[in-house]
């Protein structure tokens, strides 16, 4: 048996269909009780107030004061600690990977970190963290008011826990400083023992 609310298939998305059969299926939109491919089918836009959870694949989207912080997305976790958190604890799955796959022959895959600094400071970071402690950081830095940039490499030195300090800087002129953030030549090495 089937339940159809609306005038029938093709009535411009006003249908609500519950199909009978071996597996119960629900369709919202332009569906009949026989053309639904998944258990829950939506044709057109969908608006959800509150949390959206896909437990089997581990996607959780917060929204509206529930268990998940508003506007946070967790993949593999119902308690994301940032705007997007991917969590994995199954050792059989191997390394946790974020895979951006561009299958076009004339373009590259791009990971873009964009900030809005107006001062000479970091505007994008890649943080390497182990057991809750920062071990190393790569920073994109705004060098001047012209928005020219520099790269800074920070490490956690022995005995400093997760306090990272600059170990190497590549400036906007291409100078490389090791042990200094202001290299005066193409390669400037400064020893802390000096």
N, C-alpha and C positions, 0 to 999 in steps of 0.2 A: 504494500500500500504506500501511497505517497500523499504528502500534504503540499499544496501549492496555493500561495497567497498572491493574487494578481490576476490579470486577465489571461496569462499564459506566456509561453516562451516568446521572447522578442518584444516584450512590452516595456522597453526602455529602462530596464533596471529596477522595475517595481516589484519584481518577483521575490518571494521567499519560498524556497523549495526544500522540503525534507524528503529525500528519496528512500524508498524501502529497498529490500533486497538483502543479500548476504551481509553487506557492510552498510550501516546507515551513513548517509551523506547529506550535508547541508549546503545549499547554494543560495547566495544573495546576489541578485542581479539577473542577467539574461541566461537562465538555465532551465533545462527541463529535468525531470527526474532520471534521465538516462545519459546526459552528456557531461556529468561532473566527474572529473578525474581524481580529485583528492577527497578526503573526508570532509574538509571545510573549504568551500570555494567562494571567492568574491570576484565579481566582474565589475570593474570600475574602482573608484577611490574608496578607501576605508578610513574611518576616523575612530580612534580609540581613546577614551578618557580613562586614565588609570594605567595600570601596568600591563605590559604585553609580554607573555612568557611562552617560549617554545621549549619545553622541558627536554624533549628527546635530543635536540641538537644543541641545547644549552644556550640559547639566545634569550636574554632578559633585557627589556627596555623599561626604564622607570618613567613615571609621569603621573603626578597627582597625589603625592604624600603617602605612598605605600611603602613596602619594605625596601624598594630601590629608590635611591635619591633621584629627584626630578632631573630629567634630561641625561641621566647616566645610562650607559649601555654596558652590560656584562655578557661576555661569551664564556660560558663555563662557570660563571659565578652569579649568585643572586645578590651579591653585596659588592658591586664595583666601587673602587676607591677613587676613581677619576672618570673623566668624560667617556673613555672607552677602556675597558680592562678585559684582556684575554687571559683566562686562567686554565691551567691544565695540571693535573696531578696523577695522571696514569702513566707509569713508567714505560708501559708497552707501546705507547704512542711515539716515543723518541723525543727529539728536541721540539719544543714549541716554536712554531714558525708563523710569521706573518708573510704571506706570499702575494705579491702584486704581480700579476701575469699579464703582460702585453703581448698579444699574439699578432701584432701588425708588423710588417717588415719595414715600414718607413717611419716608425716612432719608437721612443724609448719608454720603459717603465720609470715612473718618477715618484719619489717620496718627497713631499714638500713640507717644510716646516716654516711657517710664516709668523712673524711677530710684528709689533708696532712700536718699537722703541724710538724715542726722539733724542736719546743721549747715547754716548759711546758706551755700550754695554752689550751683553749677550741678548740675542733675539730668538735663538733656537738652540736646543740642546738634545743630545743623545746621551742618556745616563745609563751607565752599566752598574747594576745594583745586585748584590749577592746577600741573601738572608737578611734583607732589610737595610743593608749598609751600602752607601755609594762607594764604589771602588775606582771608577774612572768616568770622565765626562768629556765629550767633544762639544765645543760650543761654536756656533756661528755668531760673530760679533760685529756690531755696527762700529765702524772705525771713525767716521766723521759725519758732518752734516750732509755730505754728498751721498750718504748711504753706501759708500764703499765698504767692503767687508774684510774680515780677518777670520782665521780659524785658530782656536785655542784648544790645547789638549791638557786636561787636568788629571792628576792621579792622586790616590790616597797613599801617602808615603808610609813606610814602616812605623808602627806605633801611633798612627794618627787616627785610627778607627775609620770613620767614613768622612773625615774632613778632607776634601779634595783641594789641591792647590795646582796652579799652572806649572806645567813641566815644559811645554813647548808652544810657541806662537808663530804662526805664519801671518805676516802683516799684509796690508793692502798693497804694499810695494813689492811683495814677493820675498821679503827678507824672512829668514828663519831664525828664531831665537830659541835656544835650549838653555833653560835656567834663567831666562829673562823674557819679559813680555814686550821689551822695547829694543829689538835688535838694531844695531847701528850699521850692520853690513849684511851681505848676502847670507852669510852664516855666522852667527854670533853665539858662542858657547861661553856661558858664565858658570863657574863652579861655586857652589855654596861654601866650599872650603877656603876660597880666596879671601 
